[in-house]
Amino acid sequence: MKNNHQKAPLYEALTAYGLKANAVPFDVPGHKFGKAIPTQFKDDVGEAIFKLDVNSMKELDSLSNPTGVIKEAESLAADLFCADHAFFLVNGSTSGVQKMILSTCSDGDKIILPRNIHKSAFNAIILSGAHPIYIDPVIDETSGVSMGVRTNDIKQAIDSHPDAKAIFILHPTYFGYTSDLKAIIDYAHQKDIAVLADQSHGSHFSLHPDFPTSAIALGADMATISMHKTGGSLTQSSILLHNNGIVPFSRVRSTINIFQTSSASYLLLASLDIARKQLALEGKDRFERLLNLVKLAAKKLNKLKGIDVLGSDHLDGDAMHSFDPTKLTINMSAFGMSGFKVYDYFKTHYNIQLELGETHVVLAVVSLGDDETSLNTLVEAFTDFSKTHKLSDKDAVKSVQLQTPEMVYTPRHAFFKPSMLIDLNKSVGMISADSIMVYPPGIPLVVPGEKITERIIKDYEYLNRENNILIGAHHKDDDIYIKVLKP
Ligand SMILES: Cc1ncc(COP(=O)(O)O)c(C=O)c1O
């Protein structure tokens, strides 16, 4: 870090304006420091927050062309995260992913990417018109969890498609594993291909040497970090990082400005600035303490009957190159219960909200908001579960394995074609007009332009029976309909 991180220029300017300046507002937002906010809302959450919900003006700078306090705050973030530039975002990492892909790919350009990406990347492919070249991620056999990609698979994809414009990599996966990003970057850069990292689940990577090295520090051209997930800022706030080189700064700036709201929330922006200050000043020590606690919790969980925590023992120097211990991926299939059911069970019986359930595992995300008490509560709940449940046939848990259906049209081409609703059971062989997924995590079973198979239908029906939140199909009474292209 080269800069003085004691400052939080945007946060300080906002609080000075909203809490102290007593300006008479004849601008928007029309609630005017909260006066028009419903009383019930103010009674429930307090008044101060509304005084900070203001709009762009000279002393608070402008997000689309920052020259003042936003520029200063973004420079400090770039310094902390070792990037040439940082751009604050207010529509989550969804917008970061979209802006990375649209900054590098135009209509018809090829992009190489693993299949286990988040829906935001598929949607960016629709927006840009890029042609996806999918790589199958490695699937861990015992847990069914999708990991990183093999470097050789990426190299082969590059050799077969040397005209690709970008490679998009999860760094890390939802479960905390990273591919060998440095090797991928080195190979891609030899061919002048940009490397874009979805580091949504790793905004904390730069803060402690026990975390995987951040994508930007490894030389990625762009990376999106969800500060709101693990960095201590408010939901929706995120940062796009950029390194000079293959992707011009001006292209990134104009792409951001196409999508960014002209009324970005200052609460979100200021929360990024003050979270950056906290990470810079206290991050290393706090993560050191947290890592000790989480490693101890993983050890205790692993000793419980029927419970297996995925960890660094899975590392293979390739598709599982490094691992973030704050992701507790817990395999419970020895109890003959799917992760989806375990996820619901923990909420109902222990009031524990897990991040997600998968076929064999549940995921508990640990962050700076955790301490000994919360981790003990988690361990106690799993201890109780393990004591009160009998081991069963783990093969009773069905596997839903990630698949890459045949692509008949590119996602964008299919998205704009005429479509119709059809009974799910009658859709085998037809071409999907929509993305269908379980949320979270939001990895689609099928995306627009892909052929629907019997297995997709069976998987969907199973996921539906397991009471998941499913996106993309239409349910009417007991019938399920899906949008397909008109023949
Ligand atoms: C891997 C990955 N990328 C991108 C996103 C989008 O992030 P956000 O919810 O901040 O828009 C998510 C969200 O969960 C994600 O899991």
The ligand as a Tripos MOL2 file, in Angstrom:
@<TRIPOS>MOLECULE
LIG
   16    16     1     0     0
SMALL
NO_CHARGES

@<TRIPOS>ATOM
      1 C1        -19.7580  -16.1480   -8.8040 C.3       1 LIG1
      2 C2        -20.6770  -14.9730   -8.7630 C.ar      1 LIG1
      3 N1        -20.4890  -13.9780   -9.6430 N.ar      1 LIG1
      4 C3        -21.2750  -12.8890   -9.6620 C.ar      1 LIG1
      5 C4        -22.3040  -12.7520   -8.7530 C.ar      1 LIG1
      6 C5        -23.1510  -11.5290   -8.7940 C.3       1 LIG1
      7 O1        -22.9640  -10.7770   -7.6420 O.3       1 LIG1
      8 P1        -24.0070   -9.7090   -7.0850 P.3       1 LIG1
      9 O2        -25.0350  -10.4820   -6.3200 O.co2     1 LIG1
     10 O3        -23.1720   -8.8190   -6.2610 O.co2     1 LIG1
     11 O4        -24.6180   -9.0100   -8.2340 O.co2     1 LIG1
     12 C6        -22.5470  -13.7660   -7.8220 C.ar      1 LIG1
     13 C7        -23.6460  -13.6620   -6.8600 C.2       1 LIG1
     14 O5        -23.8920  -14.4570   -6.0140 O.2       1 LIG1
     15 C8        -21.7190  -14.9220   -7.8310 C.ar      1 LIG1
     16 O6        -21.9270  -15.9260   -6.9760 O.3       1 LIG1
@<TRIPOS>BOND
     1     1     2 1
     2     2     3 ar
     3     2    15 ar
     4     3     4 ar
     5     4     5 ar
     6     5     6 1
     7     5    12 ar
     8     6     7 1
     9     7     8 1
    10     8     9 2
    11     8    10 1
    12     8    11 1
    13    12    13 1
    14    12    15 ar
    15    13    14 2
    16    15    16 1
@<TRIPOS>SUBSTRUCTURE
     1 LIG1         1 GROUP 0 **** ****
